[in-house]
Amino acid sequence: MATGDYNGAAVAFEGLARGAEGRGGPRAPHLYLQAGRARLLIGQIAAGMGHIRHGLALLAARQQWPVLHRTGQLTVAFLTERGLTQKAQEISDYLKATLPPLPVSDFGSQTAPGEKPRPVLPTTCPGCGGPIRADEVEWVDEVTAECPYCGSAVRGES
């Protein structure tokens, strides 16, 4: 997607997502979300929203509540920025209906009170080139996160 070939990216992410889902792979939801984002960027709203809903549903089925919350909020912001306010509201309504009734703070910030802030991560995974966002990764330890696409260890810098 970095080159602007959103159609090619969508096709690639769709293939990867189907393969990952077929194997029960943990990266399938993120791959569907990226496929949806790419479809939206080329104006294919119905296809894009289908992938996004499926990716979020996979997170919910796996009860990955903190990831669903963060990813859902980022998706709502992405849709709103592109003027797709009705679609953003649909996702927001889905999150309200799906997430367990816990205070938002229980979905966790990346650091607990008194804990050192996390180091800065590279913007792309050195293994697969996928985008890395500190608020979307699973942290392995204090300085290492796991790429949501390929599972590679990505070390941060202080």
Contacts in CASP RR format, 6 or more apart in sequence:
PFRMAT RR
TARGET T0000
AUTHOR 0000-0000-0000
METHOD contacts of the structure
MODEL  1
MATGDYNGAAVAFEGLARGAEGRGGPRAPHLYLQAGRARLLIGQIAAGMG
HIRHGLALLAARQQWPVLHRTGQLTVAFLTERGLTQKAQEISDYLKATLP
PLPVSDFGSQTAPGEKPRPVLPTTCPGCGGPIRADEVEWVDEVTAECPYC
GSAVRGES
1 9 0 8 1.000
1 34 0 8 1.000
1 37 0 8 1.000
1 38 0 8 1.000
1 41 0 8 1.000
2 124 0 8 1.000
6 38 0 8 1.000
6 39 0 8 1.000
6 41 0 8 1.000
6 42 0 8 1.000
7 38 0 8 1.000
7 42 0 8 1.000
8 38 0 8 1.000
9 34 0 8 1.000
9 38 0 8 1.000
10 35 0 8 1.000
10 36 0 8 1.000
10 38 0 8 1.000
10 39 0 8 1.000
10 42 0 8 1.000
10 44 0 8 1.000
10 47 0 8 1.000
13 31 0 8 1.000
13 32 0 8 1.000
13 34 0 8 1.000
13 35 0 8 1.000
13 36 0 8 1.000
13 38 0 8 1.000
14 35 0 8 1.000
14 51 0 8 1.000
15 31 0 8 1.000
15 35 0 8 1.000
16 27 0 8 1.000
16 31 0 8 1.000
17 28 0 8 1.000
17 31 0 8 1.000
17 32 0 8 1.000
17 34 0 8 1.000
17 35 0 8 1.000
17 51 0 8 1.000
19 28 0 8 1.000
20 26 0 8 1.000
20 27 0 8 1.000
20 28 0 8 1.000
20 31 0 8 1.000
21 28 0 8 1.000
21 32 0 8 1.000
21 58 0 8 1.000
22 28 0 8 1.000
27 148 0 8 1.000
27 149 0 8 1.000
27 150 0 8 1.000
27 151 0 8 1.000
28 55 0 8 1.000
28 58 0 8 1.000
29 55 0 8 1.000
29 56 0 8 1.000
29 58 0 8 1.000
29 59 0 8 1.000
29 62 0 8 1.000
29 64 0 8 1.000
29 67 0 8 1.000
29 71 0 8 1.000
30 55 0 8 1.000
30 71 0 8 1.000
30 136 0 8 1.000
30 148 0 8 1.000
30 149 0 8 1.000
31 149 0 8 1.000
32 51 0 8 1.000
32 52 0 8 1.000
32 54 0 8 1.000
32 55 0 8 1.000
32 58 0 8 1.000
33 51 0 8 1.000
33 52 0 8 1.000
33 55 0 8 1.000
33 56 0 8 1.000
33 71 0 8 1.000
33 75 0 8 1.000
34 149 0 8 1.000
35 48 0 8 1.000
35 51 0 8 1.000
36 47 0 8 1.000
36 48 0 8 1.000
36 49 0 8 1.000
36 50 0 8 1.000
36 51 0 8 1.000
36 52 0 8 1.000
37 48 0 8 1.000
37 52 0 8 1.000
37 78 0 8 1.000
38 48 0 8 1.000
39 45 0 8 1.000
39 47 0 8 1.000
39 48 0 8 1.000
39 51 0 8 1.000
40 48 0 8 1.000
40 49 0 8 1.000
40 52 0 8 1.000
40 78 0 8 1.000
40 79 0 8 1.000
40 82 0 8 1.000
40 84 0 8 1.000
45 84 0 8 1.000
45 87 0 8 1.000
49 87 0 8 1.000
49 90 0 8 1.000
52 75 0 8 1.000
52 91 0 8 1.000
53 91 0 8 1.000
53 94 0 8 1.000
56 68 0 8 1.000
56 71 0 8 1.000
56 72 0 8 1.000
56 75 0 8 1.000
56 91 0 8 1.000
56 94 0 8 1.000
56 95 0 8 1.000
56 98 0 8 1.000
59 67 0 8 1.000
59 68 0 8 1.000
59 71 0 8 1.000
60 68 0 8 1.000
60 98 0 8 1.000
65 99 0 8 1.000
65 100 0 8 1.000
65 102 0 8 1.000
65 107 0 8 1.000
66 107 0 8 1.000
66 108 0 8 1.000
67 136 0 8 1.000
67 138 0 8 1.000
68 95 0 8 1.000
68 98 0 8 1.000
68 99 0 8 1.000
69 95 0 8 1.000
69 99 0 8 1.000
69 104 0 8 1.000
69 107 0 8 1.000
70 107 0 8 1.000
70 135 0 8 1.000
70 136 0 8 1.000
71 136 0 8 1.000
72 91 0 8 1.000
72 95 0 8 1.000
73 95 0 8 1.000
74 133 0 8 1.000
74 135 0 8 1.000
74 136 0 8 1.000
75 88 0 8 1.000
75 91 0 8 1.000
76 88 0 8 1.000
76 91 0 8 1.000
76 92 0 8 1.000
76 95 0 8 1.000
77 88 0 8 1.000
79 85 0 8 1.000
79 87 0 8 1.000
79 88 0 8 1.000
79 91 0 8 1.000
80 88 0 8 1.000
99 107 0 8 1.000
110 118 0 8 1.000
110 134 0 8 1.000
110 135 0 8 1.000
110 139 0 8 1.000
111 117 0 8 1.000
111 118 0 8 1.000
116 142 0 8 1.000
118 134 0 8 1.000
118 139 0 8 1.000
118 142 0 8 1.000
118 143 0 8 1.000
118 145 0 8 1.000
118 156 0 8 1.000
119 142 0 8 1.000
119 143 0 8 1.000
119 155 0 8 1.000
119 156 0 8 1.000
119 157 0 8 1.000
119 158 0 8 1.000
120 134 0 8 1.000
120 156 0 8 1.000
120 157 0 8 1.000
120 158 0 8 1.000
121 132 0 8 1.000
121 133 0 8 1.000
121 134 0 8 1.000
121 137 0 8 1.000
121 145 0 8 1.000
121 154 0 8 1.000
121 156 0 8 1.000
122 132 0 8 1.000
122 154 0 8 1.000
122 156 0 8 1.000
123 131 0 8 1.000
123 132 0 8 1.000
124 130 0 8 1.000
124 131 0 8 1.000
124 132 0 8 1.000
125 131 0 8 1.000
125 132 0 8 1.000
125 147 0 8 1.000
125 149 0 8 1.000
125 150 0 8 1.000
125 152 0 8 1.000
125 154 0 8 1.000
126 152 0 8 1.000
126 154 0 8 1.000
127 147 0 8 1.000
127 150 0 8 1.000
127 152 0 8 1.000
128 147 0 8 1.000
128 149 0 8 1.000
128 150 0 8 1.000
128 152 0 8 1.000
129 149 0 8 1.000
130 147 0 8 1.000
130 149 0 8 1.000
130 150 0 8 1.000
132 145 0 8 1.000
132 147 0 8 1.000
132 148 0 8 1.000
132 154 0 8 1.000
134 145 0 8 1.000
136 148 0 8 1.000
137 145 0 8 1.000
137 146 0 8 1.000
137 147 0 8 1.000
137 148 0 8 1.000
137 154 0 8 1.000
138 145 0 8 1.000
138 146 0 8 1.000
138 148 0 8 1.000
139 145 0 8 1.000
139 146 0 8 1.000
140 146 0 8 1.000
140 153 0 8 1.000
143 155 0 8 1.000
143 156 0 8 1.000
143 158 0 8 1.000
144 153 0 8 1.000
144 154 0 8 1.000
144 155 0 8 1.000
144 156 0 8 1.000
145 153 0 8 1.000
145 154 0 8 1.000
145 156 0 8 1.000
146 152 0 8 1.000
146 153 0 8 1.000
146 154 0 8 1.000
147 153 0 8 1.000
147 154 0 8 1.000
END
